[in-house]
């Protein structure tokens, strides 16, 4: 049986559209398979000298999720979704994502960086998909003159994160010429084995090795 509370919290954090008691069968796709939502990510790492000052994310959701999340948001009826029509959804998204640490784990020179807020949130819609943009300030700025390691993953694997194809999926501003970026994109899987039930995924935590096997990573080396 599906854990409706966990499903609804995760869905709310991503789209702010799930009410209490929302049935899992209303979600797009097969409710018995994982993941349920796919995110293609791009990230920009802002530096000031040797210090990292912010991480700017752009997350593009899969088409099925995008269509579901944007139902009824074309308030002026012009057949398009303007950023102004998506502003409330973007704001609610980043507020909800705080509970999940923005699905972002960062270490600068081996030291973990916590995030307490997001800024500059916005959403765009184009080519049938929805993209969420937001900035995670590093306060105070953290020394990252050697290695900055960034992981994106959902410990429950309800959401799949994967850096976009190409070398420009992760970029640096402030010291572009001094840093080399390596991106790791894990193999994507959909679980349909009866032994891997919804209860199995509900039991996953941030300490679960399985979930981190599916983390998408960027390593920024600044010698």
N, C-alpha and C positions, 0 to 999 in steps of 0.2 A: 504494500500500500504506500502511496506517495505521502510524504510529509508536507502537508499543505502550508503549514506555517513557514517552513524554510523556503518552499517554492515561492510563496507570496512575498516574503521579505526580499529575496534575491531579485524577483521581478520588479518590485517597487523601486529598488535601488537603481535599476537600469532604466525603467520607463515610467515609474510613478503612476502606473495605470491599474495596478492590481488592488482590488478591494478585499477586505477580510472575507474569507470563505470562497475566494475565487477558485473555480474547479480547474484542476490540472489539465483536464481534457480540452480546455479552451486554448491552451498554449499551441502555437504553430508546431507542426511536426509530430513525431512519434514520442509520446510521453514516457515510453519505456526505454528510450535510448538517451545516451549522453554524448556530447553536450546538447543543450537545448538552444543556446544562442551562440553565434560565432561573431567574434570581433577581430577585424583587421586593424592593427595599430601602427601608428607613426609617432615617434617621440623626438623631441628636440631638447638637448641639454644645454642650458645657459651657464656660461662661466664668466667670472670677473677675476681675471688673473688666474691664480691657482685654485680658486674656490668655485664650487658649483652653487649657483644661486636659485635655480628653478628648473623644473622639468615640465615641458609643455606636451600634453598628449592630444592626439587626434584619433578617435576610435570610430571606425566605420562598421556598422552592424550589418548582418546578413539581410537579404531582401525580404524574407518572410517576416522576420522580426520588425524590420523597418516599416513595412506596410501595416502591421498590427499596431505598432506604437504610435503611428501618426493618424490613425482614424479620427475623424472629426476635428482635426486641428486647422483645416483650411477655413478659417472663420470668415474671410472676406469673399469666399466662393469663386476665386479667380482661377482655380485649378492648379495653383502652385502653393508651395509651403515656403513662406518668407522667414528669415531669421527672427523677426518680431513675433511671428505666430508660434515659434518654437522656443521662445525665450523662457517661458515659465517651466516648460518641460526640462530644459537644460539646467536651470537653477535647481529644480527639485532633484534631478539626477545626481548632481555633484554633492548636494546635501545628504542624500541617502548613501552615496558611495563612501562617505566618511566612516560609516559603521563597518565597512569592509576594507578600510585602509586603502581605498581606491584601487584595490587589487594590484597594488604596486609595492614591491620591496626593493629598497635601494641601499647599497653600501658604498661609502666613499672612503677609500684607503682602508677598507676592512671595518669601518664603523657604520652601524645602522643609522639611517636617517628616518625619523618619524615625520609624518605629515599631519597637521592639525586642521588644515583648511585647503580649499581650492578657490582660485580666482579666475576672472576672465572667461567664465563659462558661456558657451554659445552652441547652437546646433545649426547644421545646414542639411538640406535634402537635395540630392541630385542623382540622376541615373538610377532612380528607384531605391536608393539606399540613404540611410540616415547616418550623419557623422556628428559625434559629440567632441567639442574642443574645450579644454580647460588647462589651467596652469597650477602646478603644485609648487608653491614657494618653499625654498630651503631657508629656514629662519632659525638661527643665524646661518649665513653661508658656511658651507663645510669644505675644508681642504680636500681636494680630489686631484692633487697634482700627480698621482701615480695611477690609480685605477678607480674607475667608477663602474659599479656593476648594478644593472637594473633588471628586475624580473617582473613579468606580468603573468598572473595566474589566479584562478579561482580555486581555492582548496577543495570545494565540493565538485568541481568540474561541471557545474551547471552551465557555466560560460566558458567557451574556448577562446583564448587570446593567441594571436599569431602576428608577428611583425610582417608588414607588407613586403611583397617581393622587391628586390632591388637593394642597392647599397644606400639609397637615400631614405630608407625607412627609419633610420636613427641618424641624427645629425647633431653637430655641436656649433654653438655660436660663442664668440668671445675668444676662442683659441683654436679655430679650425685647423690651422697649419701644424699644430703641436700634438694633435691627438689622432689615434688610430681606433677605428670602431669595428668590432667583430659581433655579428648577429648570429644567434643560434635559434633555429626554428625547429621545434620538435615535430615528430611525426604525429599527424592527427589521427585519432581513432574514434569510432562510434561503438559503444558497448551495447550489445544486444544479447549477450550470454545470460541465460537465466540465473546463473550463479552470481552475477553482478547485478543485483536488484537495486531498486531505488534506495532501499534501506542501507545498502552497502555504501552508496555515494553520500547519503545523509550522515553517515558515521565518519566521513573524512574530515580531517582538521588541517590546520596550517602546518602541523608537524608530520602529516602523512607523506611518505616518500612518493607514493603513486601520483599525488596531485602535482608535486614539484617536477616529476618526470615530464609533465606537459607544460611547464613554464616556458615562455618565450623570453629570451635573454639578449641583452646588449651589454657588451663590455667595452668601456671607453678607456683606453690606455694613453696617458699623457706623460711621457717621460720628461 
